[in-house]
Amino acid sequence: MSNARNKTMRRVNVDVSGADYSVNESLENLLNAESTAAYGRPWHRQDRGLRLNRLRAFSEKLAEARGLKAAEQAALLQLLTRALDKKILNSKTNVIYNLEKEEITEIKPLIMHQNAQGEVLFQIMERRNAVTFRKRPSSSDTTAEVS
């Protein structure tokens, strides 16, 4: 019997300092392609993280266009994040999202106010869908009309 079977074999050290194994190009290409495809989805099909990213970009764009202060932009982003958490901004009717540009064009329930000091205040109008019930005609009403 051979004693080599129970002995630990010493491995030969291979020098891998020349190769960079931390970069996997195919994986990186896959992730880049997936991230560009993710923003191309409709608004109601995006994940929460992607929506937050788009809301952040919208607040930055609005701040640049309207000349908002940093505090006003932060308040806007906080308001939009809270509205997203309350599921007000989940529907594609409330958020107009441009698929070609991959950006938010308009947020319908968002209202801007400017007070006497010149500060811009933002508000989300929450519209509750009320269910209305129609009064059904009674059976005596329908028989009277038929005869």
Residue pairs with C-beta under 8 A, 6 or more apart in sequence:
38 46
38 47
38 50
39 46
39 50
39 54
39 102
40 99
40 102
41 99
42 92
42 97
42 99
43 51
43 54
43 92
43 95
43 97
43 104
44 90
44 91
44 92
46 54
48 84
51 84
51 89
52 81
52 84
54 97
54 102
54 103
54 104
55 77
55 80
55 81
55 84
55 89
55 104
56 77
57 103
57 104
58 80
58 103
58 104
58 107
59 73
59 76
59 77
59 80
60 73
61 103
62 68
62 73
62 76
63 72
63 73
63 76
66 112
66 120
68 76
68 120
72 119
72 120
72 122
75 121
75 122
76 122
79 122
79 123
79 124
80 89
80 107
80 110
80 124
83 89
83 109
83 124
84 90
86 126
88 94
88 109
88 124
88 126
89 95
89 107
89 109
93 108
94 107
94 108
94 109
95 104
95 106
95 107
95 108
96 104
96 105
96 106
96 107
96 108
97 103
97 104
97 105
98 104
98 105
109 124
109 125
109 126
109 127
110 122
110 123
110 124
111 122
111 123
111 124
111 125
112 120
112 121
112 122
113 120
113 121
113 122
113 123
114 120
114 121
115 121
